[in-house]
Amino acid sequence: MSPSTAAAPSPLPAYVYKILPEAPPEPLPSEYPLSELDRNDGFVHLSTATQVPKTADLFFAEATSLWLLKLPLAGIAGATRWEGPEGGPFPHLYGNFGAREVEGAREFSRAEGETWSAALERQGGWLV
């Protein structure tokens, strides 16, 4: 079942983020290796800054560290659709990205029993 198209947020965010369960390859390749989920769904799952904490809490609850890649939306806007159910719309990149589209990468960690929402707020300032 394909995701439902939704209206893009207004105003559009300057950045979207790819959540990774481990460190990205260094140097970043020109074509980032797609996760199994992204390959199967046919698009790259991305999140806005406000969606990252909840997405991390839902899908990475067992992880004690995560990496975020920061992508300027302007560089991928033409291939990005805003789709999804509640909590959306989520940015879905139909295609791929690589080193040229990534402005930054950062590791985040959380303490035992701490939610990702709390950990990201504590280590704030990078999500915009």
All heavy atoms as an XYZ file, in Angstrom:
978
protein
N       0.844     -1.164      0.000
C       0.000      0.000      0.000
C       0.897      1.237      0.000
O       1.774      1.393      0.828
C      -0.880     -0.022      1.251
C      -1.840      1.116      1.305
S      -3.257      0.644      2.284
C      -3.168      1.776      3.619
N       0.692      2.106     -0.962
C       1.528      3.298     -1.052
C       1.015      4.368     -0.093
O      -0.169      4.423      0.220
C       1.557      3.817     -2.485
O       0.272      4.212     -2.874
N       1.912      5.236      0.352
C       1.506      6.281      1.288
C       0.588      7.291      0.602
O       0.650      7.492     -0.606
C       2.814      6.927      1.701
C       3.875      6.372      0.838
C       3.315      5.241      0.060
N      -0.244      7.910      1.399
C      -1.149      8.909      0.845
C      -0.446     10.260      0.794
O       0.284     10.638      1.703
C      -2.409      9.006      1.703
O      -2.076      9.367      3.017
N      -0.653     10.971     -0.306
C      -0.067     12.297     -0.466
C      -0.785     13.272      0.457
O      -1.994     13.209      0.620
C      -0.185     12.750     -1.931
O       0.493     11.789     -2.746
C       0.455     14.107     -2.140
N      -0.014     14.140      1.053
C      -0.565     15.133      1.970
C      -0.015     16.499      1.586
O       0.958     16.600      0.833
C      -0.188     14.787      3.404
N      -0.628     17.525      2.092
C      -0.136     18.872      1.833
C       1.197     19.067      2.547
O       1.377     18.626      3.684
C      -1.154     19.893      2.328
N       2.110     19.704      1.863
C       3.400     20.016      2.468
C       3.194     21.017      3.593
O       2.282     21.832      3.548
C       4.331     20.600      1.417
N       4.024     20.965      4.615
C       3.898     21.936      5.702
C       4.190     23.341      5.190
O       4.928     23.524      4.225
C       4.946     21.484      6.721
C       5.895     20.635      5.968
C       5.148     20.055      4.818
N       3.600     24.296      5.839
C       3.842     25.685      5.471
C       4.158     26.469      6.738
O       3.359     26.439      7.668
C       2.609     26.269      4.782
O       2.861     27.600      4.395
N       5.288     27.084      6.819
C       6.335     27.130      5.796
C       7.103     25.810      5.733
O       7.110     25.037      6.699
C       7.242     28.258      6.283
C       7.077     28.246      7.772
C       5.649     27.841      8.025
N       7.756     25.580      4.608
C       8.580     24.381      4.468
C       9.792     24.477      5.390
O      10.339     25.571      5.587
C       9.067     24.236      3.027
C       8.054     23.751      2.017
C       8.633     23.843      0.601
C       7.606     22.335      2.310
N      10.221     23.345      5.949
C      11.432     23.389      6.780
C      12.665     23.610      5.909
O      12.672     23.255      4.724
C      11.455     21.996      7.426
C      10.711     21.131      6.467
C       9.655     22.000      5.852
N      13.690     24.169      6.477
C      14.946     24.362      5.755
C      15.698     23.041      5.604
O      16.417     22.839      4.625
C      15.822     25.381      6.481
N      15.521     22.142      6.589
C      16.257     20.880      6.605
C      15.316     19.709      6.862
O      14.291     19.864      7.530
C      17.317     20.874      7.724
C      18.371     21.930      7.548
C      18.278     23.141      8.212
C      19.455     21.708      6.710
C      19.239     24.124      8.047
C      20.419     22.680      6.539
C      20.313     23.887      7.201
O      21.269     24.846      7.035
N      15.726     18.548      6.356
C      15.106     17.278      6.715
C      16.239     16.357      7.147
O      17.416     16.617      6.856
C      14.276     16.677      5.549
C      13.042     17.521      5.282
C      15.110     16.510      4.291
N      15.884     15.278      7.848
C      16.881     14.443      8.497
C      16.667     12.973      8.189
O      15.536     12.499      8.133
C      16.827     14.640     10.021
C      17.071     16.073     10.396
C      16.026     17.001     10.399
C      18.353     16.526     10.698
C      16.242     18.336     10.705
C      18.570     17.868     11.009
C      17.522     18.753     11.010
O      17.736     20.082     11.308
N      17.778     12.273      8.024
C      17.761     10.815      7.897
C      18.289     10.265      9.207
O      19.396     10.608      9.641
C      18.645     10.364      6.722
C      18.728      8.861      6.552
C      17.398      8.279      6.166
C      17.474      6.761      6.003
N      16.154      6.163      6.009
N      17.502      9.417      9.858
C      17.907      8.798     11.122
C      18.610      7.483     10.800
O      18.073      6.647     10.066
C      16.693      8.535     12.033
C      15.920      9.830     12.292
C      17.135      7.877     13.349
C      14.594      9.622     13.024
N      19.792      7.299     11.364
C      20.585      6.095     11.126
C      20.871      5.381     12.447
O      21.220      6.029     13.428
C      21.924      6.453     10.482
C      21.873      7.258      9.184
C      23.278      7.676      8.789
C      21.211      6.449      8.091
N      20.782      4.047     12.460
C      21.078      3.307     13.689
C      22.569      3.151     13.965
O      22.969      2.698     15.030
C      20.421      1.948     13.447
C      20.420      1.793     11.958
C      20.277      3.188     11.397
N      23.407      3.531     13.000
C      24.858      3.422     13.181
C      25.545      4.533     12.407
O      24.921      5.223     11.588
C      25.358      2.057     12.711
C      25.000      1.749     11.280
C      25.172      0.285     10.934
O      24.931     -0.570     11.796
O      25.536      0.015      9.783
N      26.837      4.687     12.631
C      27.598      5.754     11.982
C      27.536      5.617     10.462
O      27.621      4.504      9.932
C      29.045      5.719     12.448
N      27.404      6.728      9.770
C      27.415      6.677      8.312
C      28.815      6.351      7.805
O      29.809      6.571      8.507
C      26.989      8.083      7.899
C      27.377      8.951      9.040
C      27.249      8.092     10.271
N      28.915      5.827      6.587
C      30.250      5.555      6.030
C      31.032      6.859      5.884
O      30.449      7.915      5.651
C      29.961      4.925      4.666
C      28.511      5.073      4.408
C      27.844      5.488      5.673
N      32.349      6.754      6.065
C      33.203      7.927      5.900
C      34.289      7.623      4.900
O      34.973      6.611      5.051
C      33.814      8.325      7.253
C      33.384      9.726      7.627
C      34.104     10.205      8.857
O      35.278     10.592      8.715
O      33.491     10.185      9.920
N      34.439      8.417      3.883
C      33.629      9.587      3.581
C      32.244      9.162      3.090
O      32.051      8.018      2.664
C      34.412     10.296      2.474
C      35.121      9.191      1.771
C      35.451      8.174      2.838
N      31.307     10.083      3.152
C      29.972      9.785      2.642
C      30.069      9.510      1.147
O      30.740     10.245      0.422
C      29.019     10.953      2.877
C      28.500     11.143      4.292
C      27.683     12.434      4.377
C      27.650      9.975      4.723
N      29.414      8.454      0.678
C      29.463      8.148     -0.758
C      28.574      9.098     -1.569
O      27.695      9.769     -1.019
C      28.926      6.712     -0.823
C      28.077      6.563      0.390
C      28.668      7.456      1.437
N      28.792      9.125     -2.867
C      27.978      9.976     -3.739
C      26.555      9.441     -3.844
O      25.628     10.198     -4.119
C      28.612     10.101     -5.114
O      28.729      8.832     -5.712
N      26.368      8.154     -3.618
C      25.033      7.529     -3.540
C      24.977      6.789     -2.210
O      25.683      5.799     -2.022
C      24.801      6.534     -4.684
C      24.530      7.182     -6.023
C      23.119      7.766     -6.114
O      22.160      7.092     -5.697
O      22.999      8.902     -6.595
N      24.144      7.269     -1.284
C      24.071      6.663      0.032
C      23.443      5.274     -0.064
O      22.449      5.094     -0.777
C      23.256      7.547      0.994
C      23.550      7.202      2.420
C      24.659      7.719      3.060
C      22.744      6.306      3.117
C      24.969      7.374      4.356
C      23.042      5.958      4.425
C      24.158      6.490      5.035
O      24.461      6.127      6.315
N      23.981      4.261      0.634
C      23.372      2.926      0.599
C      21.985      2.948      1.244
O      21.828      3.407      2.369
C      24.332      2.049      1.406
C      25.407      2.938      1.929
C      25.174      4.330      1.465
N      21.000      2.490      0.510
C      19.625      2.484      1.019
C      19.440      1.398      2.065
O      19.987      0.300      1.940
C      18.635      2.254     -0.122
C      18.566      3.341     -1.187
C      17.620      2.914     -2.303
C      18.118      4.659     -0.594
N      18.642      1.697      3.069
C      18.288      0.685      4.060
C      17.318     -0.299      3.413
O      16.710     -0.008      2.371
C      17.623      1.337      5.278
O      16.346      1.850      4.914
N      17.151     -1.433      4.035
C      16.193     -2.420      3.530
C      14.785     -1.822      3.487
O      14.049     -2.012      2.522
C      16.217     -3.675      4.403
C      15.314     -4.771      3.882
C      15.374     -6.043      4.717
O      16.322     -6.203      5.522
O      14.465     -6.869      4.566
N      14.406     -1.073      4.525
C      13.087     -0.445      4.566
C      12.918      0.524      3.395
O      11.898      0.517      2.704
C      12.889      0.292      5.893
C      11.590      1.079      6.038
C      10.381      0.139      6.059
C      11.620      1.926      7.292
N      13.911      1.375      3.159
C      13.826      2.338      2.062
C      13.750      1.630      0.712
O      12.961      2.020     -0.156
C      15.014      3.306      2.095
C      14.987      4.248      3.296
O      13.930      4.370      3.954
O      16.030      4.866      3.576
N      14.565      0.603      0.525
C      14.515     -0.181     -0.734
C      13.136     -0.789     -0.931
O      12.556     -0.698     -2.007
C      15.562     -1.292     -0.705
C      16.840     -0.966     -1.407
C      17.740     -2.182     -1.622
N      17.796     -3.137     -0.534
C      18.575     -3.037      0.531
N      19.367     -2.006      0.676
N      18.562     -3.958      1.471
N      12.608     -1.413      0.120
C      11.302     -2.083      0.016
C      10.162     -1.090     -0.219
O       9.220     -1.399     -0.947
C      11.016     -2.910      1.271
C      11.891     -4.139      1.370
O      12.487     -4.583      0.387
N      12.003     -4.683      2.569
N      10.230      0.079      0.408
C       9.152      1.061      0.273
C       9.271      1.907     -0.990
O       8.315      2.569     -1.394
C       9.088      1.967      1.504
C       8.509      1.257      2.719
O       7.960      0.138      2.568
O       8.592      1.818      3.823
N      10.446      1.930     -1.598
C      10.638      2.672     -2.836
C      10.918      4.153     -2.633
O      10.859      4.926     -3.587
N      11.230      4.550     -1.418
C      11.590      5.939     -1.123
C      12.425      5.971      0.141
O      12.427      5.026      0.924
C      10.355      6.842     -0.972
C       9.377      6.403      0.088
C       9.560      6.746      1.419
C       8.265      5.643     -0.257
C       8.650      6.338      2.398
C       7.353      5.238      0.715
C       7.547      5.582      2.038
N      13.147      7.074      0.321
C      13.971      7.272      1.513
C      13.107      7.962      2.567
O      12.550      9.030      2.325
C      15.215      8.133      1.188
C      16.030      8.389      2.456
C      16.074      7.447      0.126
N      12.988      7.327      3.720
C      12.233      7.886      4.848
C      13.047      9.005      5.480
O      14.184      8.785      5.902
C      11.967      6.799      5.903
C      11.027      5.750      5.458
N       9.696      5.761      5.777
C      11.216      4.644      4.698
C       9.097      4.711      5.247
N      10.010      4.014      4.584
N      12.463     10.186      5.554
C      13.097     11.335      6.178
C      12.151     11.904      7.220
O      10.974     11.545      7.258
C      13.429     12.401      5.126
C      14.382     11.969      4.010
C      14.450     13.018      2.913
C      15.765     11.675      4.563
N      12.655     12.793      8.039
C      11.848     13.445      9.079
C      12.202     14.908      9.144
O      13.337     15.293      8.864
C      12.119     12.824     10.458
O      11.781     11.461     10.486
N      11.243     15.713      9.565
C      11.528     17.110      9.872
C      12.124     17.162     11.281
O      12.074     16.172     12.022
C      10.251     17.966      9.817
O       9.368     17.532     10.855
C       9.561     17.879      8.456
N      12.631     18.316     11.666
C      13.220     18.468     13.003
C      12.211     18.137     14.090
O      12.565     17.518     15.103
C      13.758     19.881     13.188
N      10.959     18.521     13.912
C       9.952     18.242     14.944
C       9.527     16.784     14.949
O       9.041     16.295     15.962
C       8.711     19.150     14.779
O       8.166     18.953     13.481
C       9.069     20.608     14.978
N       9.719     16.072     13.842
C       9.340     14.661     13.766
C      10.434     13.722     14.271
O      10.147     12.599     14.680
C       8.984     14.282     12.323
C       7.729     14.944     11.811
C       7.572     14.816     10.308
O       8.533     14.605      9.574
N       6.337     14.952      9.846
N      11.686     14.159     14.239
C      12.803     13.284     14.618
C      12.630     12.669     16.005
O      12.755     11.443     16.152
C      14.161     14.013     14.494
C      15.277     13.234     15.193
C      14.515     14.230     13.035
N      12.347     13.437     17.064
C      12.241     12.819     18.399
C      11.170     11.719     18.480
O      11.426     10.644     19.026
C      11.903     13.992     19.315
C      12.427     15.189     18.601
C      12.217     14.899     17.142
N       9.994     11.984     17.938
C       8.925     10.983     18.011
C       9.254      9.760     17.156
O       9.034      8.627     17.570
C       7.596     11.607     17.565
C       6.427     10.683     17.755
C       5.113     11.371     17.503
C       3.975     10.426     17.840
N       2.679     11.051     17.706
N       9.806      9.987     15.972
C      10.206      8.870     15.106
C      11.263      8.022     15.802
O      11.197      6.792     15.783
C      10.724      9.402     13.757
O       9.689     10.170     13.137
C      11.128      8.270     12.836
N      12.232      8.678     16.428
C      13.280      7.951     17.153
C      12.678      7.150     18.307
O      13.041      5.994     18.527
C      14.345      8.913     17.654
N      11.746      7.758     19.058
C      11.095      7.039     20.160
C      10.326      5.820     19.663
O      10.331      4.765     20.305
C      10.145      7.965     20.927
C      10.861      8.909     21.880
O      12.013      8.628     22.272
O      10.247      9.932     22.242
N       9.668      5.947     18.521
C       8.851      4.843     17.997
C       9.676      3.721     17.379
O       9.393      2.545     17.588
C       7.857      5.367     16.952
C       6.679      6.169     17.469
C       5.897      6.776     16.310
C       5.761      5.287     18.306
N      10.678      4.080     16.583
C      11.364      3.072     15.781
C      12.776      2.734     16.234
O      13.365      1.774     15.749
C      11.385      3.504     14.307
C      10.001      3.627     13.731
C       9.430      4.873     13.541
C       9.262      2.508     13.419
C       8.145      5.006     13.025
C       7.975      2.618     12.906
C       7.421      3.865     12.709
N      13.326      3.507     17.161
C      14.685      3.262     17.630
C      14.733      3.236     19.156
O      15.731      3.630     19.763
C      15.641      4.334     17.079
C      15.701      4.350     15.572
C      14.864      5.178     14.842
C      16.572      3.525     14.883
C      14.902      5.205     13.452
C      16.625      3.536     13.496
C      15.779      4.374     12.781
N      13.662      2.778     19.770
C      13.532      2.799     21.230
C      14.615      1.988     21.941
O      14.984      2.314     23.066
C      12.145      2.303     21.647
N      15.116      0.959     21.306
C      16.128      0.110     21.946
C      17.545      0.636     21.765
O      18.454      0.224     22.473
C      16.035     -1.318     21.392
C      14.682     -1.980     21.628
C      14.296     -2.059     23.095
O      15.149     -2.432     23.915
O      13.142     -1.724     23.413
N      17.739      1.535     20.825
C      19.081      2.049     20.530
C      19.524      3.040     21.612
O      18.720      3.798     22.134
C      19.088      2.737     19.171
N      20.810      3.023     21.927
C      21.354      3.998     22.875
C      22.121      5.102     22.157
O      22.509      6.081     22.779
C      22.267      3.320     23.907
O      23.302      2.620     23.215
C      21.475      2.360     24.784
N      22.347      4.925     20.865
C      22.927      6.003     20.070
C      22.320      5.970     18.680
O      21.914      4.902     18.187
C      24.457      5.907     20.008
O      24.853      4.803     19.251
N      22.241      7.141     18.080
C      21.726      7.312     16.729
C      22.572      8.353     16.019
O      23.161      9.223     16.667
C      20.282      7.843     16.741
C      19.174      6.953     17.241
C      17.867      7.732     17.265
C      19.036      5.730     16.352
N      22.577      8.272     14.719
C      23.196      9.300     13.894
C      22.109      9.978     13.089
O      21.156      9.321     12.640
C      24.220      8.684     12.952
C      25.513      8.383     13.631
C      25.795      7.287     14.398
C      26.680      9.179     13.617
N      27.080      7.367     14.868
C      27.647      8.515     14.389
C      27.000     10.391     13.014
C      28.924      9.035     14.578
C      28.272     10.903     13.199
C      29.221     10.221     13.975
N      22.245     11.277     12.909
C      21.336     12.041     12.059
C      22.142     12.674     10.940
O      23.214     13.239     11.185
C      20.626     13.135     12.846
C      19.719     12.693     13.988
C      19.114     13.916     14.674
C      18.614     11.780     13.486
N      21.619     12.561      9.730
C      22.165     13.284      8.591
C      21.247     14.463      8.321
O      20.024     14.293      8.257
C      22.231     12.382      7.354
C      23.099     11.129      7.454
C      23.045     10.351      6.147
C      24.534     11.486      7.819
N      21.813     15.638      8.161
C      21.049     16.869      7.916
C      21.141     17.200      6.430
O      22.235     17.421      5.898
C      21.616     18.006      8.752
C      20.876     19.321      8.588
C      21.600     20.481      9.275
C      21.281     20.535     10.747
N      21.831     21.755     11.400
N      19.980     17.228      5.777
C      19.920     17.526      4.350
C      19.128     18.811      4.117
O      17.967     18.892      4.547
C      19.217     16.392      3.589
C      19.917     15.045      3.497
C      19.721     14.212      4.742
C      19.398     14.290      2.300
N      19.712     19.816      3.460
C      18.935     20.996      3.103
C      17.811     20.587      2.142
O      18.066     19.941      1.126
C      19.948     21.915      2.418
C      21.285     21.433      2.892
C      21.121     19.949      3.095
N      16.593     20.927      2.480
C      15.447     20.537      1.664
C      15.551     21.103      0.254
O      15.161     20.444     -0.717
C      14.140     20.959      2.326
C      12.860     20.573      1.584
C      12.757     19.070      1.365
C      11.644     21.079      2.334
N      16.106     22.288      0.114
C      16.191     22.922     -1.209
C      16.892     22.020     -2.229
O      16.524     22.014     -3.399
C      16.904     24.262     -1.102
N      17.878     21.238     -1.792
C      18.638     20.384     -2.704
C      17.913     19.134     -3.169
O      18.320     18.513     -4.149
N      16.852     18.748     -2.450
C      16.129     17.514     -2.803
C      14.632     17.743     -2.968
O      13.875     16.785     -3.145
C      16.374     16.414     -1.742
C      15.926     16.875     -0.355
C      17.835     15.961     -1.737
C      15.878     15.784      0.691
N      14.206     18.996     -2.930
C      12.771     19.311     -2.935
C      12.044     18.745     -4.143
O      10.910     18.271     -4.024
C      12.564     20.823     -2.851
N      12.673     18.742     -5.308
C      12.011     18.259     -6.512
C      11.677     16.782     -6.478
O      10.740     16.345     -7.152
N      12.416     16.002     -5.710
C      12.182     14.559     -5.623
C      11.503     14.161     -4.313
O      11.352     12.977     -4.032
C      13.511     13.813     -5.764
N      11.094     15.144     -3.521
C      10.487     14.872     -2.218
C       8.980     15.059     -2.283
O       8.486     16.052     -2.789
C      11.081     15.807     -1.141
O      12.496     15.586     -1.089
C      10.485     15.529      0.225
N       8.275     14.059     -1.758
C       6.816     14.153     -1.625
C       6.484     14.143     -0.138
O       7.128     13.459      0.652
C       6.122     12.954     -2.286
C       6.264     12.906     -3.772
C       5.415     11.777     -4.333
N       5.977     11.322     -5.593
C       5.795     10.117     -6.088
N       5.068      9.220     -5.457
N       6.336      9.790     -7.239
N       5.444     14.864      0.209
C       4.977     14.916      1.594
C       3.811     13.948      1.697
O       2.776     14.139      1.059
C       4.583     16.341      1.959
C       5.790     17.222      1.930
C       6.272     17.905      0.846
C       6.702     17.442      2.995
N       7.433     18.554      1.196
C       7.718     18.296      2.503
C       6.764     17.017      4.324
C       8.779     18.720      3.297
C       7.811     17.451      5.111
C       8.806     18.290      4.604
N       4.008     12.893      2.484
C       3.034     11.808      2.536
C       2.888     11.298      3.956
O       3.730     11.547      4.804
C       3.488     10.647      1.637
C       3.675     11.048      0.194
C       4.278      9.944     -0.648
O       5.278      9.333     -0.238
O       3.745      9.714     -1.752
N       1.827     10.521      4.144
C       1.721      9.783      5.380
C       0.486     10.071      6.190
O      -0.248     11.016      5.934
N       0.323      9.231      7.202
C      -0.818      9.305      8.109
C      -0.559     10.289      9.235
O       0.231     11.216      9.090
C      -0.922      7.870      8.628
C       0.502      7.405      8.655
C       1.174      8.087      7.495
N      -1.175     10.017     10.369
C      -1.043     10.882     11.545
C       0.415     11.169     11.876
O       1.287     10.345     11.640
C      -1.726     10.241     12.751
C      -1.086      8.926     13.157
C      -1.851      8.218     14.242
O      -2.902      7.658     13.938
O      -1.377      8.238     15.390
N       0.643     12.341     12.387
C       2.008     12.742     12.704
C       2.727     13.300     11.492
O       3.829     13.802     11.605
N       2.114     13.175     10.315
C       2.718     13.638      9.070
C       2.269     15.049      8.767
O       1.694     15.703      9.620
N       2.529     15.501      7.605
C       3.110     14.712      6.528
C       4.615     14.542      6.716
O       5.289     15.411      7.250
C       2.796     15.533      5.283
C       2.741     16.941      5.769
C       2.200     16.862      7.179
N       5.100     13.393      6.261
C       6.514     13.080      6.344
C       7.158     13.306      4.986
O       6.544     13.015      3.960
C       6.731     11.619      6.774
C       6.370     11.375      8.195
C       5.092     10.962      8.533
C       7.299     11.568      9.201
C       4.750     10.741      9.862
C       6.956     11.353     10.532
C       5.685     10.944     10.868
N       8.396     13.788      4.974
C       9.099     13.932      3.701
C       9.630     12.575      3.239
O      10.342     11.894      3.976
C      10.241     14.898      4.034
C      10.451     14.775      5.507
C       9.152     14.328      6.099
N       9.250     12.185      2.038
C       9.725     10.945      1.428
C      10.486     11.308      0.167
O       9.930     11.939     -0.730
C       8.551     10.021      1.080
C       7.833      9.501      2.275
N       6.548      9.006      2.210
C       8.207      9.387      3.577
C       6.166      8.604      3.418
N       7.157      8.832      4.261
N      11.736     10.922      0.105
C      12.588     11.216     -1.039
C      12.495     10.075     -2.036
O      12.902      8.948     -1.738
C      14.036     11.421     -0.580
C      15.085     11.618     -1.670
C      14.785     12.851     -2.517
C      16.473     11.695     -1.057
N      11.955     10.363     -3.196
C      11.860      9.372     -4.270
C      13.112      9.515     -5.125
O      13.205     10.358     -5.996
C      10.571      9.558     -5.078
C       9.382      9.033     -4.325
C       8.752      9.810     -3.361
C       8.918      7.744     -4.534
C       7.670      9.326     -2.638
C       7.837      7.244     -3.819
C       7.222      8.044     -2.873
O       6.158      7.554     -2.150
N      14.075      8.702     -4.808
C      15.399      8.764     -5.400
C      16.383      8.496     -4.290
O      16.095      7.715     -3.380
N      17.526      9.142     -4.353
C      18.526      8.935     -3.320
C      19.270     10.240     -3.077
O      19.022     11.239     -3.737
C      19.489      7.812     -3.711
C      20.217      7.217     -2.524
O      20.060      7.654     -1.388
N      21.030      6.206     -2.767
N      20.149     10.204     -2.127
C      20.979     11.348     -1.787
C      22.389     10.836     -1.584
O      22.625      9.626     -1.521
C      20.464     12.040     -0.514
C      20.600     11.190      0.719
C      21.735     11.277      1.522
C      19.607     10.291      1.077
C      21.865     10.477      2.654
C      19.732      9.494      2.207
C      20.867      9.594      2.994
N      23.306     11.734     -1.482
C      24.696     11.366     -1.233
C      25.429     12.512     -0.579
O      24.816     13.470     -0.078
N      26.738     12.444     -0.611
C      27.581     13.427      0.070
C      27.236     14.857     -0.324
O      27.246     15.753      0.518
C      29.050     13.139     -0.221
N      26.910     15.074     -1.571
C      26.619     16.434     -2.049
C      25.384     17.044     -1.391
O      25.299     18.247     -1.208
C      26.445     16.398     -3.573
C      26.744     17.711     -4.232
C      26.823     17.571     -5.702
N      25.445     17.499     -6.209
C      25.127     17.228     -7.443
N      26.051     16.952     -8.314
N      23.876     17.209     -7.818
N      24.427     16.206     -1.017
C      23.185     16.694     -0.427
C      23.226     16.778      1.103
O      22.300     17.306      1.708
C      22.000     15.797     -0.839
C      21.633     15.885     -2.301
C      22.539     15.065     -3.207
O      23.163     14.081     -2.744
O      22.638     15.420     -4.393
N      24.242     16.237      1.734
C      24.312     16.202      3.200
C      25.138     17.374      3.712
O      26.293     17.537      3.357
C      24.906     14.860      3.699
C      25.073     14.859      5.216
C      24.030     13.696      3.256
N      24.511     18.192      4.549
C      25.213     19.342      5.123
C      25.973     18.972      6.391
O      26.959     19.593      6.738
C      24.223     20.463      5.432
C      24.906     21.706      5.942
C      23.954     22.860      6.103
O      23.402     23.309      5.085
O      23.759     23.290      7.252
N      25.490     17.952      7.110
C      26.157     17.581      8.342
C      25.679     16.237      8.854
O      24.642     15.732      8.436
N      26.465     15.673      9.751
C      26.128     14.407     10.408
C      26.503     14.550     11.870
O      27.527     15.163     12.207
C      26.893     13.245      9.777
N      25.667     14.003     12.736
C      25.953     14.101     14.166
C      25.420     12.872     14.885
O      24.340     12.378     14.589
C      25.308     15.345     14.752
C      25.607     15.504     16.229
C      25.194     16.837     16.763
N      25.239     16.785     18.224
C      24.691     17.686     19.000
N      24.085     18.733     18.497
N      24.749     17.564     20.306
N      26.195     12.417     15.857
C      25.775     11.305     16.708
C      25.083     11.856     17.940
O      25.507     12.867     18.510
C      26.981     10.467     17.133
C      26.587      9.261     17.961
C      27.765      8.399     18.357
O      28.916      8.894     18.330
O      27.538      7.233     18.702
N      24.027     11.178     18.341
C      23.298     11.504     19.566
C      23.244     10.240     20.412
O      23.201      9.132     19.888
C      21.869     11.981     19.254
C      21.819     13.311     18.596
C      21.932     13.418     17.213
C      21.677     14.477     19.335
C      21.898     14.650     16.593
C      21.639     15.713     18.723
C      21.754     15.798     17.344
N      23.220     10.422     21.723
C      23.116      9.270     22.621
C      22.055      9.562     23.671
O      21.686     10.706     23.902
C      24.462      8.983     23.285
O      24.886     10.105     24.022
N      21.598      8.484     24.291
C      20.617      8.652     25.359
C      21.026      7.777     26.530
O      21.646      6.721     26.360
C      19.203      8.320     24.897
C      18.968      6.871     24.574
C      17.497      6.609     24.248
N      17.301      5.185     24.053
C      17.067      4.301     25.017
N      16.981      4.707     26.271
N      16.913      3.028     24.745
N      20.671      8.217     27.717
C      20.956      7.468     28.933
C      19.925      6.359     29.105
O      18.821      6.426     28.547
C      20.926      8.406     30.139
N      20.268      5.359     29.869
C      19.334      4.266     30.175
C      18.052      4.848     30.757
O      18.094      5.666     31.671
C      19.977      3.297     31.175
C      19.154      2.069     31.450
C      19.026      1.154     30.255
O      19.994      1.035     29.481
O      17.949      0.553     30.083
N      16.906      4.469     30.184
C      15.617      4.933     30.667
C      15.181      6.284     30.120
O      14.055      6.704     30.339
N      16.075      6.972     29.417
C      15.744      8.271     28.845
C      15.099      8.075     27.472
O      15.518      7.210     26.702
C      17.032      9.100     28.701
C      16.830     10.509     28.212
C      18.144     11.280     28.120
O      19.204     10.670     27.861
O      18.105     12.501     28.325
N      14.095      8.865     27.162
C      13.488      8.794     25.833
C      14.366      9.555     24.848
O      15.168     10.418     25.237
C      12.079      9.421     25.814
O      12.204     10.819     26.088
C      11.143      8.749     26.797
N      14.190      9.244     23.575
C      14.901     10.010     22.558
C      14.447     11.460     22.554
O      15.245     12.364     22.332
C      14.752      9.372     21.177
C      15.726      8.266     20.998
C      15.465      6.929     20.879
C      17.154      8.391     20.958
N      16.635      6.232     20.780
C      17.682      7.096     20.815
C      18.028      9.469     21.036
C      19.055      6.862     20.743
C      19.394      9.232     20.965
C      19.897      7.949     20.813
N      13.172     11.681     22.807
C      12.675     13.057     22.859
C      13.449     13.863     23.891
O      13.909     14.982     23.623
C      11.182     13.074     23.184
O      10.444     12.461     22.156
N      13.621     13.311     25.084
C      14.358     13.998     26.156
C      15.837     14.132     25.803
O      16.445     15.187     26.028
C      14.180     13.260     27.476
N      16.426     13.081     25.264
C      17.851     13.113     24.929
C      18.148     14.138     23.839
O      19.138     14.871     23.920
C      18.305     11.722     24.476
N      17.306     14.199     22.825
C      17.526     15.157     21.744
C      17.330     16.592     22.229
O      18.058     17.501     21.813
C      16.615     14.836     20.563
C      16.984     13.546     19.826
C      15.843     13.093     18.933
C      18.269     13.713     19.031
N      16.382     16.789     23.133
C      16.189     18.126     23.698
C      17.406     18.526     24.528
O      17.897     19.653     24.443
C      14.928     18.161     24.561
C      14.614     19.542     25.081
C      13.307     19.600     25.842
O      12.347     18.905     25.447
O      13.252     20.334     26.839
N      17.926     17.572     25.314
C      19.102     17.836     26.159
C      20.335     18.164     25.311
O      21.169     18.971     25.693
C      19.368     16.597     27.034
C      20.600     16.666     27.907
C      20.743     15.465     28.831
N      20.621     14.166     28.212
C      21.577     13.548     27.506
N      22.738     14.140     27.305
N      21.380     12.348     26.998
N      20.447     17.537     24.153
C      21.593     17.739     23.267
C      21.235     18.672     22.111
O      21.778     18.569     21.030
C      22.055     16.385     22.719
C      22.494     15.416     23.802
C      22.646     14.009     23.280
O      23.620     13.692     22.603
N      21.666     13.162     23.582
N      20.274     19.547     22.371
C      19.663     20.376     21.345
C      20.572     21.333     20.620
O      21.772     21.403     20.835
N      19.922     22.086     19.754
C      20.615     23.105     18.992
C      20.967     22.710     17.574
O      21.261     23.570     16.748
N      20.950     21.428     17.261
C      21.336     20.981     15.922
C      20.131     20.777     15.021
O      20.217     20.987     13.819
C      22.157     19.695     16.037
C      22.973     19.406     14.808
C      24.083     20.075     14.386
C      22.748     18.364     13.865
N      24.561     19.507     13.228
C      23.766     18.454     12.895
C      21.808     17.358     13.748
C      23.870     17.581     11.822
C      21.900     16.487     12.676
C      22.916     16.597     11.721
N      19.019     20.361     15.600
C      17.787     20.172     14.832
C      17.117     21.524     14.630
O      16.794     22.195     15.591
C      16.826     19.230     15.565
C      17.241     17.775     15.668
C      16.296     17.017     16.588
C      17.274     17.117     14.305
N      16.965     21.920     13.377
C      16.314     23.202     13.077
C      15.289     23.038     11.979
O      15.338     22.138     11.206
C      17.336     24.294     12.662
C      18.186     24.675     13.845
C      18.171     23.859     11.493
